[in-house]
Amino acid sequence: MSDVFESARFGKKVWLTNHAIESMAKRNVTLPEVKRLIEEGSYRAQHEPHGWIFHHFESRSDNLVCAAVSTEQAIIVKTVMVNWQQREES
């Protein structure tokens, strides 16, 4: 699996950490799904430059799929999660 690709949406390279690659394998999330997640998913900032990108995939029963990311010079995917739920900000 390639650990770097270009995001047209963000105009940056996307790097997958080893932890993200392991999380993808454990949760059966494919590289094409991660690419679609990055390009089409909703972005929610936690504390810039950190945030989440999440997307509902019709073909998956374990939604939402979410990537925890850092967005400075590149999009760094730190981990990939399934059955993710947004929490209300307090």
PyMOL Python script that loads the backbone (N, CA, C, O; Angstrom):
from pymol import cmd

cmd.read_pdbstr("""\
ATOM      1  N   MET A   1       0.851  -1.174   0.000  1.00  0.00           N
ATOM      2  CA  MET A   1       0.000   0.000   0.000  1.00  0.00           C
ATOM      3  C   MET A   1       0.897   1.236   0.000  1.00  0.00           C
ATOM      4  O   MET A   1       1.879   1.313   0.738  1.00  0.00           O
ATOM      5  N   SER A   2       0.538   2.186  -0.835  1.00  0.00           N
ATOM      6  CA  SER A   2       1.277   3.436  -0.871  1.00  0.00           C
ATOM      7  C   SER A   2       0.921   4.259   0.364  1.00  0.00           C
ATOM      8  O   SER A   2      -0.233   4.287   0.791  1.00  0.00           O
ATOM      9  N   ASP A   3       1.924   4.927   0.933  1.00  0.00           N
ATOM     10  CA  ASP A   3       1.649   5.716   2.129  1.00  0.00           C
ATOM     11  C   ASP A   3       1.600   7.208   1.843  1.00  0.00           C
ATOM     12  O   ASP A   3       1.575   8.011   2.776  1.00  0.00           O
ATOM     13  N   VAL A   4       1.586   7.604   0.548  1.00  0.00           N
ATOM     14  CA  VAL A   4       1.497   9.023   0.201  1.00  0.00           C
ATOM     15  C   VAL A   4       0.726   9.162  -1.116  1.00  0.00           C
ATOM     16  O   VAL A   4       0.911   8.385  -2.052  1.00  0.00           O
ATOM     17  N   PHE A   5      -0.144  10.175  -1.158  1.00  0.00           N
ATOM     18  CA  PHE A   5      -0.846  10.513  -2.392  1.00  0.00           C
ATOM     19  C   PHE A   5      -1.198  11.996  -2.345  1.00  0.00           C
ATOM     20  O   PHE A   5      -1.056  12.633  -1.302  1.00  0.00           O
ATOM     21  N   GLU A   6      -1.647  12.538  -3.445  1.00  0.00           N
ATOM     22  CA  GLU A   6      -1.961  13.957  -3.555  1.00  0.00           C
ATOM     23  C   GLU A   6      -3.458  14.181  -3.386  1.00  0.00           C
ATOM     24  O   GLU A   6      -4.264  13.422  -3.925  1.00  0.00           O
ATOM     25  N   SER A   7      -3.835  15.217  -2.643  1.00  0.00           N
ATOM     26  CA  SER A   7      -5.235  15.598  -2.485  1.00  0.00           C
ATOM     27  C   SER A   7      -5.519  16.821  -3.345  1.00  0.00           C
ATOM     28  O   SER A   7      -4.938  17.887  -3.138  1.00  0.00           O
ATOM     29  N   ALA A   8      -6.419  16.660  -4.314  1.00  0.00           N
ATOM     30  CA  ALA A   8      -6.837  17.804  -5.134  1.00  0.00           C
ATOM     31  C   ALA A   8      -7.626  18.794  -4.282  1.00  0.00           C
ATOM     32  O   ALA A   8      -7.504  20.007  -4.452  1.00  0.00           O
ATOM     33  N   ARG A   9      -8.429  18.273  -3.374  1.00  0.00           N
ATOM     34  CA  ARG A   9      -9.268  19.117  -2.513  1.00  0.00           C
ATOM     35  C   ARG A   9      -8.443  20.073  -1.659  1.00  0.00           C
ATOM     36  O   ARG A   9      -8.739  21.266  -1.589  1.00  0.00           O
ATOM     37  N   PHE A  10      -7.416  19.549  -1.015  1.00  0.00           N
ATOM     38  CA  PHE A  10      -6.598  20.348  -0.108  1.00  0.00           C
ATOM     39  C   PHE A  10      -5.360  20.937  -0.782  1.00  0.00           C
ATOM     40  O   PHE A  10      -4.718  21.831  -0.231  1.00  0.00           O
ATOM     41  N   GLY A  11      -5.020  20.432  -1.987  1.00  0.00           N
ATOM     42  CA  GLY A  11      -3.825  20.908  -2.676  1.00  0.00           C
ATOM     43  C   GLY A  11      -2.549  20.563  -1.931  1.00  0.00           C
ATOM     44  O   GLY A  11      -1.578  21.319  -1.957  1.00  0.00           O
ATOM     45  N   LYS A  12      -2.560  19.406  -1.263  1.00  0.00           N
ATOM     46  CA  LYS A  12      -1.413  18.973  -0.458  1.00  0.00           C
ATOM     47  C   LYS A  12      -1.219  17.476  -0.619  1.00  0.00           C
ATOM     48  O   LYS A  12      -2.120  16.752  -1.042  1.00  0.00           O
ATOM     49  N   LYS A  13      -0.022  17.034  -0.272  1.00  0.00           N
ATOM     50  CA  LYS A  13       0.216  15.598  -0.188  1.00  0.00           C
ATOM     51  C   LYS A  13      -0.490  15.054   1.050  1.00  0.00           C
ATOM     52  O   LYS A  13      -0.659  15.758   2.046  1.00  0.00           O
ATOM     53  N   VAL A  14      -0.897  13.796   0.970  1.00  0.00           N
ATOM     54  CA  VAL A  14      -1.519  13.103   2.097  1.00  0.00           C
ATOM     55  C   VAL A  14      -0.584  11.970   2.505  1.00  0.00           C
ATOM     56  O   VAL A  14      -0.227  11.117   1.692  1.00  0.00           O
ATOM     57  N   TRP A  15      -0.197  11.977   3.762  1.00  0.00           N
ATOM     58  CA  TRP A  15       0.686  10.951   4.306  1.00  0.00           C
ATOM     59  C   TRP A  15      -0.092  10.093   5.290  1.00  0.00           C
ATOM     60  O   TRP A  15      -0.842  10.611   6.116  1.00  0.00           O
ATOM     61  N   LEU A  16       0.086   8.797   5.201  1.00  0.00           N
ATOM     62  CA  LEU A  16      -0.518   7.868   6.152  1.00  0.00           C
ATOM     63  C   LEU A  16       0.557   7.410   7.127  1.00  0.00           C
ATOM     64  O   LEU A  16       1.587   6.882   6.705  1.00  0.00           O
ATOM     65  N   THR A  17       0.338   7.600   8.405  1.00  0.00           N
ATOM     66  CA  THR A  17       1.289   7.101   9.395  1.00  0.00           C
ATOM     67  C   THR A  17       1.200   5.579   9.451  1.00  0.00           C
ATOM     68  O   THR A  17       0.233   4.987   8.971  1.00  0.00           O
ATOM     69  N   ASN A  18       2.204   4.961  10.035  1.00  0.00           N
ATOM     70  CA  ASN A  18       2.152   3.506  10.226  1.00  0.00           C
ATOM     71  C   ASN A  18       0.920   3.122  11.043  1.00  0.00           C
ATOM     72  O   ASN A  18       0.272   2.113  10.762  1.00  0.00           O
ATOM     73  N   HIS A  19       0.601   3.923  12.046  1.00  0.00           N
ATOM     74  CA  HIS A  19      -0.576   3.640  12.866  1.00  0.00           C
ATOM     75  C   HIS A  19      -1.852   3.691  12.025  1.00  0.00           C
ATOM     76  O   HIS A  19      -2.736   2.852  12.195  1.00  0.00           O
ATOM     77  N   ALA A  20      -1.953   4.669  11.121  1.00  0.00           N
ATOM     78  CA  ALA A  20      -3.129   4.769  10.252  1.00  0.00           C
ATOM     79  C   ALA A  20      -3.243   3.544   9.352  1.00  0.00           C
ATOM     80  O   ALA A  20      -4.335   3.005   9.173  1.00  0.00           O
ATOM     81  N   ILE A  21      -2.130   3.104   8.789  1.00  0.00           N
ATOM     82  CA  ILE A  21      -2.131   1.921   7.921  1.00  0.00           C
ATOM     83  C   ILE A  21      -2.561   0.687   8.706  1.00  0.00           C
ATOM     84  O   ILE A  21      -3.340  -0.127   8.210  1.00  0.00           O
ATOM     85  N   GLU A  22      -2.056   0.547   9.926  1.00  0.00           N
ATOM     86  CA  GLU A  22      -2.465  -0.579  10.782  1.00  0.00           C
ATOM     87  C   GLU A  22      -3.950  -0.482  11.140  1.00  0.00           C
ATOM     88  O   GLU A  22      -4.647  -1.496  11.156  1.00  0.00           O
ATOM     89  N   SER A  23      -4.438   0.725  11.426  1.00  0.00           N
ATOM     90  CA  SER A  23      -5.851   0.922  11.744  1.00  0.00           C
ATOM     91  C   SER A  23      -6.737   0.577  10.554  1.00  0.00           C
ATOM     92  O   SER A  23      -7.796  -0.029  10.717  1.00  0.00           O
ATOM     93  N   MET A  24      -6.303   0.963   9.356  1.00  0.00           N
ATOM     94  CA  MET A  24      -7.054   0.634   8.146  1.00  0.00           C
ATOM     95  C   MET A  24      -7.174  -0.879   7.990  1.00  0.00           C
ATOM     96  O   MET A  24      -8.257  -1.393   7.712  1.00  0.00           O
ATOM     97  N   ALA A  25      -6.072  -1.584   8.167  1.00  0.00           N
ATOM     98  CA  ALA A  25      -6.083  -3.045   8.013  1.00  0.00           C
ATOM     99  C   ALA A  25      -6.999  -3.692   9.051  1.00  0.00           C
ATOM    100  O   ALA A  25      -7.774  -4.593   8.728  1.00  0.00           O
ATOM    101  N   LYS A  26      -6.906  -3.234  10.285  1.00  0.00           N
ATOM    102  CA  LYS A  26      -7.715  -3.791  11.374  1.00  0.00           C
ATOM    103  C   LYS A  26      -9.214  -3.569  11.133  1.00  0.00           C
ATOM    104  O   LYS A  26     -10.039  -4.401  11.513  1.00  0.00           O
ATOM    105  N   ARG A  27      -9.558  -2.446  10.504  1.00  0.00           N
ATOM    106  CA  ARG A  27     -10.961  -2.069  10.313  1.00  0.00           C
ATOM    107  C   ARG A  27     -11.459  -2.310   8.882  1.00  0.00           C
ATOM    108  O   ARG A  27     -12.571  -1.923   8.524  1.00  0.00           O
ATOM    109  N   ASN A  28     -10.610  -2.959   8.072  1.00  0.00           N
ATOM    110  CA  ASN A  28     -10.958  -3.270   6.679  1.00  0.00           C
ATOM    111  C   ASN A  28     -11.340  -2.028   5.882  1.00  0.00           C
ATOM    112  O   ASN A  28     -12.297  -2.047   5.108  1.00  0.00           O
ATOM    113  N   VAL A  29     -10.589  -0.955   6.077  1.00  0.00           N
ATOM    114  CA  VAL A  29     -10.770   0.273   5.312  1.00  0.00           C
ATOM    115  C   VAL A  29      -9.702   0.278   4.222  1.00  0.00           C
ATOM    116  O   VAL A  29      -8.512   0.145   4.508  1.00  0.00           O
ATOM    117  N   THR A  30     -10.133   0.432   2.976  1.00  0.00           N
ATOM    118  CA  THR A  30      -9.212   0.357   1.849  1.00  0.00           C
ATOM    119  C   THR A  30      -8.585   1.718   1.534  1.00  0.00           C
ATOM    120  O   THR A  30      -9.088   2.757   1.961  1.00  0.00           O
ATOM    121  N   LEU A  31      -7.494   1.695   0.789  1.00  0.00           N
ATOM    122  CA  LEU A  31      -6.865   2.945   0.360  1.00  0.00           C
ATOM    123  C   LEU A  31      -7.812   3.760  -0.516  1.00  0.00           C
ATOM    124  O   LEU A  31      -7.883   4.975  -0.334  1.00  0.00           O
ATOM    125  N   PRO A  32      -8.554   3.150  -1.472  1.00  0.00           N
ATOM    126  CA  PRO A  32      -9.524   3.961  -2.234  1.00  0.00           C
ATOM    127  C   PRO A  32     -10.579   4.610  -1.335  1.00  0.00           C
ATOM    128  O   PRO A  32     -11.018   5.724  -1.620  1.00  0.00           O
ATOM    129  N   GLU A  33     -10.991   3.945  -0.266  1.00  0.00           N
ATOM    130  CA  GLU A  33     -11.940   4.556   0.667  1.00  0.00           C
ATOM    131  C   GLU A  33     -11.311   5.741   1.388  1.00  0.00           C
ATOM    132  O   GLU A  33     -11.966   6.767   1.573  1.00  0.00           O
ATOM    133  N   VAL A  34     -10.062   5.618   1.796  1.00  0.00           N
ATOM    134  CA  VAL A  34      -9.389   6.734   2.471  1.00  0.00           C
ATOM    135  C   VAL A  34      -9.238   7.909   1.510  1.00  0.00           C
ATOM    136  O   VAL A  34      -9.431   9.059   1.904  1.00  0.00           O
ATOM    137  N   LYS A  35      -8.896   7.631   0.258  1.00  0.00           N
ATOM    138  CA  LYS A  35      -8.779   8.710  -0.727  1.00  0.00           C
ATOM    139  C   LYS A  35     -10.121   9.418  -0.906  1.00  0.00           C
ATOM    140  O   LYS A  35     -10.169  10.647  -0.967  1.00  0.00           O
ATOM    141  N   ARG A  36     -11.196   8.660  -0.990  1.00  0.00           N
ATOM    142  CA  ARG A  36     -12.527   9.255  -1.126  1.00  0.00           C
ATOM    143  C   ARG A  36     -12.900  10.027   0.137  1.00  0.00           C
ATOM    144  O   ARG A  36     -13.480  11.110   0.053  1.00  0.00           O
ATOM    145  N   LEU A  37     -12.572   9.480   1.300  1.00  0.00           N
ATOM    146  CA  LEU A  37     -12.803  10.147   2.575  1.00  0.00           C
ATOM    147  C   LEU A  37     -12.145  11.523   2.587  1.00  0.00           C
ATOM    148  O   LEU A  37     -12.778  12.511   2.958  1.00  0.00           O
ATOM    149  N   ILE A  38     -10.890  11.591   2.188  1.00  0.00           N
ATOM    150  CA  ILE A  38     -10.147  12.853   2.176  1.00  0.00           C
ATOM    151  C   ILE A  38     -10.779  13.845   1.203  1.00  0.00           C
ATOM    152  O   ILE A  38     -10.927  15.022   1.533  1.00  0.00           O
ATOM    153  N   GLU A  39     -11.150  13.387   0.020  1.00  0.00           N
ATOM    154  CA  GLU A  39     -11.657  14.276  -1.016  1.00  0.00           C
ATOM    155  C   GLU A  39     -13.111  14.686  -0.826  1.00  0.00           C
ATOM    156  O   GLU A  39     -13.492  15.787  -1.222  1.00  0.00           O
ATOM    157  N   GLU A  40     -13.937  13.818  -0.225  1.00  0.00           N
ATOM    158  CA  GLU A  40     -15.378  14.085  -0.155  1.00  0.00           C
ATOM    159  C   GLU A  40     -15.922  14.254   1.266  1.00  0.00           C
ATOM    160  O   GLU A  40     -17.047  14.719   1.448  1.00  0.00           O
ATOM    161  N   GLY A  41     -15.135  13.882   2.260  1.00  0.00           N
ATOM    162  CA  GLY A  41     -15.635  13.900   3.628  1.00  0.00           C
ATOM    163  C   GLY A  41     -15.787  15.287   4.212  1.00  0.00           C
ATOM    164  O   GLY A  41     -15.227  16.260   3.707  1.00  0.00           O
ATOM    165  N   SER A  42     -16.547  15.359   5.275  1.00  0.00           N
ATOM    166  CA  SER A  42     -16.718  16.613   6.020  1.00  0.00           C
ATOM    167  C   SER A  42     -15.514  16.801   6.933  1.00  0.00           C
ATOM    168  O   SER A  42     -15.028  15.847   7.540  1.00  0.00           O
ATOM    169  N   TYR A  43     -15.037  18.039   7.023  1.00  0.00           N
ATOM    170  CA  TYR A  43     -13.897  18.342   7.889  1.00  0.00           C
ATOM    171  C   TYR A  43     -14.382  19.109   9.107  1.00  0.00           C
ATOM    172  O   TYR A  43     -15.150  20.064   8.991  1.00  0.00           O
ATOM    173  N   ARG A  44     -13.932  18.686  10.260  1.00  0.00           N
ATOM    174  CA  ARG A  44     -14.234  19.389  11.509  1.00  0.00           C
ATOM    175  C   ARG A  44     -12.927  19.614  12.254  1.00  0.00           C
ATOM    176  O   ARG A  44     -12.243  18.662  12.626  1.00  0.00           O
ATOM    177  N   ALA A  45     -12.587  20.880  12.468  1.00  0.00           N
ATOM    178  CA  ALA A  45     -11.362  21.212  13.188  1.00  0.00           C
ATOM    179  C   ALA A  45     -11.546  20.915  14.666  1.00  0.00           C
ATOM    180  O   ALA A  45     -12.609  21.161  15.236  1.00  0.00           O
ATOM    181  N   GLN A  46     -10.502  20.385  15.273  1.00  0.00           N
ATOM    182  CA  GLN A  46     -10.491  20.203  16.719  1.00  0.00           C
ATOM    183  C   GLN A  46      -9.835  21.453  17.287  1.00  0.00           C
ATOM    184  O   GLN A  46     -10.507  22.326  17.837  1.00  0.00           O
ATOM    185  N   HIS A  47      -8.553  21.528  17.152  1.00  0.00           N
ATOM    186  CA  HIS A  47      -7.749  22.720  17.450  1.00  0.00           C
ATOM    187  C   HIS A  47      -6.741  22.774  16.324  1.00  0.00           C
ATOM    188  O   HIS A  47      -5.832  21.946  16.258  1.00  0.00           O
ATOM    189  N   GLU A  48      -6.897  23.755  15.428  1.00  0.00           N
ATOM    190  CA  GLU A  48      -6.020  23.825  14.255  1.00  0.00           C
ATOM    191  C   GLU A  48      -4.564  23.633  14.670  1.00  0.00           C
ATOM    192  O   GLU A  48      -4.124  24.231  15.652  1.00  0.00           O
ATOM    193  N   PRO A  49      -3.826  22.830  13.958  1.00  0.00           N
ATOM    194  CA  PRO A  49      -4.127  22.213  12.672  1.00  0.00           C
ATOM    195  C   PRO A  49      -4.702  20.800  12.779  1.00  0.00           C
ATOM    196  O   PRO A  49      -4.659  20.060  11.796  1.00  0.00           O
ATOM    197  N   HIS A  50      -5.229  20.405  13.914  1.00  0.00           N
ATOM    198  CA  HIS A  50      -5.730  19.045  14.103  1.00  0.00           C
ATOM    199  C   HIS A  50      -7.243  19.004  13.915  1.00  0.00           C
ATOM    200  O   HIS A  50      -7.956  19.945  14.266  1.00  0.00           O
ATOM    201  N   GLY A  51      -7.714  17.890  13.352  1.00  0.00           N
ATOM    202  CA  GLY A  51      -9.144  17.756  13.148  1.00  0.00           C
ATOM    203  C   GLY A  51      -9.520  16.369  12.675  1.00  0.00           C
ATOM    204  O   GLY A  51      -8.721  15.433  12.720  1.00  0.00           O
ATOM    205  N   TRP A  52     -10.753  16.260  12.220  1.00  0.00           N
ATOM    206  CA  TRP A  52     -11.286  14.991  11.733  1.00  0.00           C
ATOM    207  C   TRP A  52     -11.892  15.203  10.363  1.00  0.00           C
ATOM    208  O   TRP A  52     -12.473  16.250  10.078  1.00  0.00           O
ATOM    209  N   ILE A  53     -11.749  14.189   9.516  1.00  0.00           N
ATOM    210  CA  ILE A  53     -12.456  14.139   8.239  1.00  0.00           C
ATOM    211  C   ILE A  53     -13.297  12.876   8.299  1.00  0.00           C
ATOM    212  O   ILE A  53     -12.775  11.787   8.541  1.00  0.00           O
ATOM    213  N   PHE A  54     -14.612  13.021   8.078  1.00  0.00           N
ATOM    214  CA  PHE A  54     -15.493  11.869   8.222  1.00  0.00           C
ATOM    215  C   PHE A  54     -16.458  11.799   7.044  1.00  0.00           C
ATOM    216  O   PHE A  54     -16.800  12.809   6.429  1.00  0.00           O
ATOM    217  N   HIS A  55     -16.888  10.561   6.749  1.00  0.00           N
ATOM    218  CA  HIS A  55     -17.729  10.336   5.576  1.00  0.00           C
ATOM    219  C   HIS A  55     -18.544   9.069   5.770  1.00  0.00           C
ATOM    220  O   HIS A  55     -18.075   8.094   6.358  1.00  0.00           O
ATOM    221  N   HIS A  56     -19.773   9.099   5.266  1.00  0.00           N
ATOM    222  CA  HIS A  56     -20.642   7.922   5.284  1.00  0.00           C
ATOM    223  C   HIS A  56     -20.490   7.190   3.949  1.00  0.00           C
ATOM    224  O   HIS A  56     -20.666   7.787   2.887  1.00  0.00           O
ATOM    225  N   PHE A  57     -20.169   5.914   4.006  1.00  0.00           N
ATOM    226  CA  PHE A  57     -20.052   5.068   2.821  1.00  0.00           C
ATOM    227  C   PHE A  57     -21.270   4.160   2.766  1.00  0.00           C
ATOM    228  O   PHE A  57     -21.496   3.373   3.686  1.00  0.00           O
ATOM    229  N   GLU A  58     -22.050   4.258   1.709  1.00  0.00           N
ATOM    230  CA  GLU A  58     -23.248   3.428   1.548  1.00  0.00           C
ATOM    231  C   GLU A  58     -22.935   1.941   1.629  1.00  0.00           C
ATOM    232  O   GLU A  58     -23.749   1.156   2.116  1.00  0.00           O
ATOM    233  N   SER A  59     -21.755   1.555   1.152  1.00  0.00           N
ATOM    234  CA  SER A  59     -21.391   0.137   1.085  1.00  0.00           C
ATOM    235  C   SER A  59     -20.904  -0.436   2.414  1.00  0.00           C
ATOM    236  O   SER A  59     -20.666  -1.639   2.513  1.00  0.00           O
ATOM    237  N   ARG A  60     -20.752   0.405   3.435  1.00  0.00           N
ATOM    238  CA  ARG A  60     -20.236  -0.058   4.718  1.00  0.00           C
ATOM    239  C   ARG A  60     -21.325  -0.011   5.780  1.00  0.00           C
ATOM    240  O   ARG A  60     -22.152   0.901   5.787  1.00  0.00           O
ATOM    241  N   SER A  61     -21.325  -0.981   6.665  1.00  0.00           N
ATOM    242  CA  SER A  61     -22.308  -0.999   7.753  1.00  0.00           C
ATOM    243  C   SER A  61     -21.752  -0.378   9.035  1.00  0.00           C
ATOM    244  O   SER A  61     -22.485  -0.201  10.009  1.00  0.00           O
ATOM    245  N   ASP A  62     -20.473  -0.052   9.036  1.00  0.00           N
ATOM    246  CA  ASP A  62     -19.808   0.477  10.248  1.00  0.00           C
ATOM    247  C   ASP A  62     -19.497   1.971  10.096  1.00  0.00           C
ATOM    248  O   ASP A  62     -18.347   2.389  10.237  1.00  0.00           O
ATOM    249  N   ASN A  63     -20.510   2.752   9.812  1.00  0.00           N
ATOM    250  CA  ASN A  63     -20.299   4.172   9.550  1.00  0.00           C
ATOM    251  C   ASN A  63     -20.448   4.991  10.819  1.00  0.00           C
ATOM    252  O   ASN A  63     -21.140   4.529  11.727  1.00  0.00           O
ATOM    253  N   LEU A  64     -19.877   6.126  10.949  1.00  0.00           N
ATOM    254  CA  LEU A  64     -19.108   6.927  10.021  1.00  0.00           C
ATOM    255  C   LEU A  64     -17.656   6.453  10.004  1.00  0.00           C
ATOM    256  O   LEU A  64     -17.135   5.996  11.020  1.00  0.00           O
ATOM    257  N   VAL A  65     -17.000   6.566   8.831  1.00  0.00           N
ATOM    258  CA  VAL A  65     -15.565   6.331   8.752  1.00  0.00           C
ATOM    259  C   VAL A  65     -14.908   7.686   8.970  1.00  0.00           C
ATOM    260  O   VAL A  65     -15.337   8.688   8.398  1.00  0.00           O
ATOM    261  N   CYS A  66     -13.882   7.717   9.786  1.00  0.00           N
ATOM    262  CA  CYS A  66     -13.260   8.984  10.173  1.00  0.00           C
ATOM    263  C   CYS A  66     -11.743   8.852  10.190  1.00  0.00           C
ATOM    264  O   CYS A  66     -11.202   7.819  10.584  1.00  0.00           O
ATOM    265  N   ALA A  67     -11.066   9.912   9.759  1.00  0.00           N
ATOM    266  CA  ALA A  67      -9.614   9.993   9.853  1.00  0.00           C
ATOM    267  C   ALA A  67      -9.263  11.154  10.768  1.00  0.00           C
ATOM    268  O   ALA A  67      -9.745  12.269  10.572  1.00  0.00           O
ATOM    269  N   ALA A  68      -8.431  10.897  11.759  1.00  0.00           N
ATOM    270  CA  ALA A  68      -7.880  11.965  12.587  1.00  0.00           C
ATOM    271  C   ALA A  68      -6.673  12.501  11.832  1.00  0.00           C
ATOM    272  O   ALA A  68      -5.770  11.740  11.483  1.00  0.00           O
ATOM    273  N   VAL A  69      -6.649  13.819  11.574  1.00  0.00           N
ATOM    274  CA  VAL A  69      -5.630  14.389  10.702  1.00  0.00           C
ATOM    275  C   VAL A  69      -4.974  15.619  11.318  1.00  0.00           C
ATOM    276  O   VAL A  69      -5.496  16.254  12.234  1.00  0.00           O
ATOM    277  N   SER A  70      -3.806  15.919  10.766  1.00  0.00           N
ATOM    278  CA  SER A  70      -3.120  17.177  10.989  1.00  0.00           C
ATOM    279  C   SER A  70      -2.983  17.808   9.607  1.00  0.00           C
ATOM    280  O   SER A  70      -2.655  17.108   8.650  1.00  0.00           O
ATOM    281  N   THR A  71      -3.228  19.118   9.477  1.00  0.00           N
ATOM    282  CA  THR A  71      -3.345  19.735   8.155  1.00  0.00           C
ATOM    283  C   THR A  71      -2.340  20.857   7.882  1.00  0.00           C
ATOM    284  O   THR A  71      -2.645  21.774   7.120  1.00  0.00           O
ATOM    285  N   GLU A  72      -1.164  20.805   8.478  1.00  0.00           N
ATOM    286  CA  GLU A  72      -0.224  21.913   8.279  1.00  0.00           C
ATOM    287  C   GLU A  72       0.332  21.909   6.856  1.00  0.00           C
ATOM    288  O   GLU A  72      -0.352  22.372   5.943  1.00  0.00           O
ATOM    289  N   GLN A  73       1.538  21.407   6.637  1.00  0.00           N
ATOM    290  CA  GLN A  73       2.159  21.427   5.319  1.00  0.00           C
ATOM    291  C   GLN A  73       1.676  20.297   4.429  1.00  0.00           C
ATOM    292  O   GLN A  73       1.776  20.375   3.205  1.00  0.00           O
ATOM    293  N   ALA A  74       1.158  19.258   5.040  1.00  0.00           N
ATOM    294  CA  ALA A  74       0.576  18.115   4.336  1.00  0.00           C
ATOM    295  C   ALA A  74      -0.598  17.647   5.182  1.00  0.00           C
ATOM    296  O   ALA A  74      -0.761  18.068   6.327  1.00  0.00           O
ATOM    297  N   ILE A  75      -1.408  16.775   4.607  1.00  0.00           N
ATOM    298  CA  ILE A  75      -2.472  16.145   5.386  1.00  0.00           C
ATOM    299  C   ILE A  75      -1.867  14.874   5.973  1.00  0.00           C
ATOM    300  O   ILE A  75      -1.553  13.940   5.236  1.00  0.00           O
ATOM    301  N   ILE A  76      -1.704  14.835   7.265  1.00  0.00           N
ATOM    302  CA  ILE A  76      -1.142  13.661   7.933  1.00  0.00           C
ATOM    303  C   ILE A  76      -2.308  12.888   8.546  1.00  0.00           C
ATOM    304  O   ILE A  76      -2.983  13.385   9.448  1.00  0.00           O
ATOM    305  N   VAL A  77      -2.543  11.665   8.049  1.00  0.00           N
ATOM    306  CA  VAL A  77      -3.596  10.818   8.608  1.00  0.00           C
ATOM    307  C   VAL A  77      -2.967  10.049   9.758  1.00  0.00           C
ATOM    308  O   VAL A  77      -2.096   9.205   9.550  1.00  0.00           O
ATOM    309  N   LYS A  78      -3.420  10.348  10.984  1.00  0.00           N
ATOM    310  CA  LYS A  78      -2.832   9.743  12.172  1.00  0.00           C
ATOM    311  C   LYS A  78      -3.476   8.409  12.517  1.00  0.00           C
ATOM    312  O   LYS A  78      -2.793   7.496  12.980  1.00  0.00           O
ATOM    313  N   THR A  79      -4.780   8.285  12.298  1.00  0.00           N
ATOM    314  CA  THR A  79      -5.486   7.031  12.529  1.00  0.00           C
ATOM    315  C   THR A  79      -6.766   7.047  11.719  1.00  0.00           C
ATOM    316  O   THR A  79      -7.213   8.097  11.258  1.00  0.00           O
ATOM    317  N   VAL A  80      -7.354   5.865  11.551  1.00  0.00           N
ATOM    318  CA  VAL A  80      -8.628   5.725  10.839  1.00  0.00           C
ATOM    319  C   VAL A  80      -9.575   4.965  11.758  1.00  0.00           C
ATOM    320  O   VAL A  80      -9.211   3.937  12.328  1.00  0.00           O
ATOM    321  N   MET A  81     -10.796   5.481  11.894  1.00  0.00           N
ATOM    322  CA  MET A  81     -11.782   4.895  12.804  1.00  0.00           C
ATOM    323  C   MET A  81     -13.066   4.578  12.052  1.00  0.00           C
ATOM    324  O   MET A  81     -13.330   5.143  10.990  1.00  0.00           O
ATOM    325  N   VAL A  82     -13.862   3.672  12.609  1.00  0.00           N
ATOM    326  CA  VAL A  82     -15.199   3.385  12.089  1.00  0.00           C
ATOM    327  C   VAL A  82     -16.192   3.531  13.232  1.00  0.00           C
ATOM    328  O   VAL A  82     -15.808   3.569  14.401  1.00  0.00           O
ATOM    329  N   ASN A  83     -17.465   3.613  12.887  1.00  0.00           N
ATOM    330  CA  ASN A  83     -18.516   3.840  13.885  1.00  0.00           C
ATOM    331  C   ASN A  83     -18.241   5.098  14.708  1.00  0.00           C
ATOM    332  O   ASN A  83     -18.530   5.150  15.903  1.00  0.00           O
ATOM    333  N   TRP A  84     -17.681   6.099  14.051  1.00  0.00           N
ATOM    334  CA  TRP A  84     -17.298   7.346  14.718  1.00  0.00           C
ATOM    335  C   TRP A  84     -18.544   8.188  14.957  1.00  0.00           C
ATOM    336  O   TRP A  84     -19.467   8.189  14.143  1.00  0.00           O
ATOM    337  N   GLN A  85     -18.564   8.899  16.071  1.00  0.00           N
ATOM    338  CA  GLN A  85     -19.674   9.813  16.379  1.00  0.00           C
ATOM    339  C   GLN A  85     -19.108  11.160  16.761  1.00  0.00           C
ATOM    340  O   GLN A  85     -18.149  11.264  17.526  1.00  0.00           O
ATOM    341  N   GLN A  86     -19.727  12.197  16.207  1.00  0.00           N
ATOM    342  CA  GLN A  86     -19.327  13.544  16.579  1.00  0.00           C
ATOM    343  C   GLN A  86     -19.798  13.850  17.986  1.00  0.00           C
ATOM    344  O   GLN A  86     -20.905  13.477  18.373  1.00  0.00           O
ATOM    345  N   ARG A  87     -18.970  14.520  18.741  1.00  0.00           N
ATOM    346  CA  ARG A  87     -19.370  14.982  20.068  1.00  0.00           C
ATOM    347  C   ARG A  87     -19.688  16.469  19.981  1.00  0.00           C
ATOM    348  O   ARG A  87     -19.058  17.219  19.235  1.00  0.00           O
ATOM    349  N   GLU A  88     -20.642  16.856  20.733  1.00  0.00           N
ATOM    350  CA  GLU A  88     -20.990  18.280  20.797  1.00  0.00           C
ATOM    351  C   GLU A  88     -19.878  19.011  21.544  1.00  0.00           C
ATOM    352  O   GLU A  88     -19.340  18.512  22.533  1.00  0.00           O
ATOM    353  N   GLU A  89     -19.543  20.212  21.046  1.00  0.00           N
ATOM    354  CA  GLU A  89     -18.532  21.004  21.727  1.00  0.00           C
ATOM    355  C   GLU A  89     -19.130  21.610  22.990  1.00  0.00           C
ATOM    356  O   GLU A  89     -20.282  22.042  23.002  1.00  0.00           O
ATOM    357  N   SER A  90     -18.330  21.635  24.050  1.00  0.00           N
ATOM    358  CA  SER A  90     -18.837  22.197  25.304  1.00  0.00           C
ATOM    359  C   SER A  90     -18.342  23.600  25.528  1.00  0.00           C
ATOM    360  O   SER A  90     -18.676  24.219  26.538  1.00  0.00           O
TER     361      SER A  90
END
""", "prot")
cmd.dss("prot")
cmd.show_as("cartoon", "prot")
cmd.util.cbc("prot")
cmd.orient("prot")
